Amino acid sequence: MTINRTSNRLLNSLSDEDYSLIKDRLEEIDLPKGLHLAKVGEPFSFAYFPSTGIASVVAVSPTGRRAEAGMAGREGFAPIAGLIHPGRGPFDIAVQVAGTGLRLPLSTLRDAMDRSRELTDLLLRYVLAFHFQVAYTALSNASHTVDVRLARWILMSQDRMESHELALTHDFISLMLAVRRPSVTMALHTLEGERLIRAERANVIVRDRTALETFAGDAYGVPEREYHRLIDVEREKPKAMLTTVGASA
């Protein structure tokens, strides 16, 4: 079976040589809502590269308090803890928006990293990009109103789902924003009143993406630009340098 790696941006960034190191062990799978990719303190054996859908990375306190720290979709993979020490991780990671993806044994991934410095560098750059996302989640939670934080998460979800219609339930939004459902309802009404979205049962429809970005202000954009710089731009640099050298020879 031929794997279409272009559906996952990170896999699509691999060189042909690096992709050949893992392609035979990639397995196409469904990612149904509620599927756990990792649980706090429990062993896991695979890295997941979503093609569609969204996985929620949730921090859990010793007393059971939960809040989403970040999300992973077609731009990356989860769990990132598998790069450092396969076995156990510090987060609950579960699919919140159903989709499809590719699964790779961590043993294969780590073996490929041992054989390719370029692959290791790419994956570590993604870890840094994810770190930016988590840091801005903390910043946004501390400094922005709920409606602005909601605008940010809707934009981030749309980035990963590439659709104006997003399957976002009140429960998912409540988890994302670490607020109670009444606050979610009020924030949705605010965005609807600005004619930025339309909220339906278990769905949010983006009506004006540009205006939604304006409403989100500085809550959205920096992690997205850092991802582009770290993954897209850095991946293209060697080719550009080779072209320059060739032209001057």
C-alpha positions in Angstrom: 0.0 0.0 0.0 1.3 3.4 -0.9 1.3 5.9 2.0 0.3 9.5 1.1 2.7 11.3 3.5 1.7 14.7 2.2 -1.4 14.6 4.4 0.9 15.1 7.5 3.1 18.2 7.2 5.9 16.8 9.3 6.2 13.6 7.3 6.0 15.7 4.1 9.1 17.6 5.4 11.3 14.5 5.4 13.8 13.9 2.7 13.3 10.8 0.6 16.2 9.2 2.3 14.8 9.7 5.8 11.3 8.8 4.7 12.7 5.4 3.4 13.9 4.6 6.9 10.3 4.5 8.3 7.9 4.0 5.5 7.7 0.2 5.7 6.5 0.4 9.3 4.0 3.2 8.9 0.5 1.9 9.4 -2.7 3.8 8.3 -5.2 3.9 11.1 -8.5 5.5 12.1 -8.3 8.0 15.0 -11.8 7.8 16.6 -12.9 10.4 19.1 -11.8 9.4 22.6 -8.9 7.2 21.5 -6.0 7.6 24.0 -2.6 8.0 22.3 -1.0 8.2 25.8 -2.0 8.3 29.4 -0.1 9.8 32.3 2.4 7.4 33.7 1.4 4.5 31.5 3.6 2.9 28.8 3.1 3.6 25.1 4.8 2.2 22.1 3.8 4.3 19.1 4.1 7.7 17.6 1.0 9.0 15.9 1.1 11.3 12.8 -2.4 12.6 12.3 -3.6 13.3 8.8 -7.0 14.7 9.9 -8.5 15.3 13.3 -7.1 16.8 16.5 -5.5 15.2 19.5 -5.6 17.1 22.8 -2.5 17.1 25.1 -3.8 17.5 28.6 -1.9 18.2 31.8 -3.3 16.4 34.9 -2.6 17.4 38.5 -2.2 14.7 41.2 -5.7 15.5 42.4 -7.2 15.1 39.0 -7.5 18.6 37.7 -7.2 18.8 34.0 -6.4 21.5 31.4 -5.3 21.3 27.8 -1.7 22.3 27.3 -1.7 22.0 23.5 -3.0 20.2 20.5 -1.5 18.1 17.8 -2.9 17.6 14.3 -1.6 17.2 10.7 1.3 19.6 11.5 3.1 17.2 13.9 2.9 14.0 15.9 2.3 12.7 19.5 3.5 11.8 22.0 6.7 13.8 21.8 8.0 12.2 25.0 8.7 9.1 22.9 11.7 10.8 21.4 13.5 11.0 24.7 12.5 7.9 26.6 10.0 5.5 25.1 7.7 4.1 27.7 6.0 6.7 29.8 4.9 10.3 29.4 3.6 13.2 31.6 0.4 14.0 29.6 -3.0 12.4 28.8 -3.2 12.6 25.0 -6.6 11.8 23.5 -8.3 12.3 20.1 -10.9 15.1 20.5 -11.9 15.5 16.8 -12.0 12.2 14.9 -9.8 11.7 11.9 -7.2 9.4 10.4 -3.4 9.1 10.6 -0.3 7.1 10.5 1.1 5.1 13.4 4.8 4.2 13.8 6.5 2.0 16.4 8.7 4.1 18.6 11.5 1.5 18.2 11.5 2.2 14.5 11.4 5.9 14.9 14.3 5.9 17.4 16.3 3.6 15.2 15.8 6.0 12.3 16.9 8.9 14.5 20.1 7.0 15.3 20.8 6.6 11.6 19.9 10.2 10.5 21.0 13.4 12.1 18.7 15.4 9.7 15.7 13.4 10.9 16.6 13.9 14.5 17.0 17.7 13.9 13.6 17.9 12.3 11.8 16.2 15.1 13.6 18.3 17.7 12.6 21.4 15.9 9.0 20.2 16.0 9.4 19.7 19.8 10.5 23.3 20.0 7.6 24.5 17.9 5.2 22.6 20.2 6.9 24.2 23.2 6.1 27.6 21.7 2.4 26.5 21.5 2.3 25.4 25.1 4.0 28.6 26.3 1.5 30.7 24.5 -1.4 28.7 25.9 -0.1 29.5 29.4 0.3 33.2 28.4 -3.1 33.4 26.8 -4.8 31.7 29.8 -3.1 34.3 32.1 -3.7 37.4 30.1 -6.6 37.1 27.7 -10.4 37.1 28.2 -12.3 33.8 27.5 -13.7 35.0 24.2 -10.2 35.9 22.9 -8.9 32.6 24.0 -11.8 30.9 22.3 -11.0 32.8 19.1 -7.4 31.6 19.3 -8.4 27.9 19.7 -10.9 28.1 16.9 -8.2 29.4 14.6 -5.8 26.7 15.7 -8.4 24.0 15.2 -9.2 25.4 11.7 -5.4 25.3 10.9 -5.4 21.6 11.6 -8.7 20.6 10.1 -8.6 22.9 7.0 -12.4 23.4 7.0 -14.7 26.3 7.9 -16.9 23.8 9.8 -15.3 22.4 13.0 -16.6 19.6 15.1 -16.0 21.3 18.5 -18.3 20.4 21.3 -18.9 22.5 24.4 -17.1 19.9 26.5 -14.1 20.0 24.3 -14.0 23.8 24.3 -14.4 23.8 28.1 -11.4 21.5 28.4 -9.4 23.6 25.9 -10.0 26.8 27.8 -10.0 25.3 31.3 -13.3 27.1 32.1 -16.9 26.0 32.9 -19.5 25.4 30.3 -21.5 28.6 31.0 -18.3 30.6 30.2 -18.0 28.7 26.9 -21.6 29.6 26.0 -21.0 33.3 26.8 -17.8 33.4 24.7 -19.5 31.6 21.8 -22.4 34.2 21.9 -19.8 37.0 21.9 -18.1 35.7 18.7 -21.5 35.0 17.1 -22.6 38.6 17.9 -19.5 39.9 16.1 -20.5 37.7 13.1 -17.2 35.8 13.3 -18.7 32.3 13.8 -21.9 30.5 13.8 -22.3 27.9 16.7 -24.5 24.9 16.1 -24.9 21.7 18.0 -21.4 20.1 18.3 -20.2 22.4 15.5 -18.6 25.8 15.0 -18.7 27.4 11.6 -16.1 30.1 10.9 -17.8 32.9 9.0 -14.9 35.4 8.7 -11.4 34.1 9.3 -9.7 37.4 8.8 -11.9 39.2 11.3 -11.5 36.3 13.7 -7.7 36.7 13.6 -8.1 40.4 14.2 -10.3 39.7 17.2 -7.8 37.2 18.6 -5.0 39.8 18.4 -1.7 38.9 19.9 -3.2 35.6 21.3 -2.7 34.0 17.9 0.1 34.0 15.4 3.5 33.7 17.1 3.6 29.9 17.6 2.3 29.5 14.0 5.1 31.7 12.6 7.6 29.9 14.7 6.4 26.5 13.3 6.8 27.9 9.8 10.3 29.2 10.6 11.4 26.0 12.3 9.8 23.4 10.0 9.0 24.9 6.6 11.8 27.5 6.2 14.6 25.6 7.9 13.7 22.5 5.8 14.1 24.6 2.6 17.4 26.2 3.5 19.8 23.5 2.4 18.2 23.3 -1.0 18.4 27.1 -1.4 22.1 27.0 -0.3 22.9 24.3 -2.8 21.2 26.3 -5.6 23.3 29.4 -4.7 26.5 27.4 -4.8 25.7 25.8 -8.1 24.8 29.1 -9.6 28.2 30.7 -8.6 30.3 27.7 -9.7 
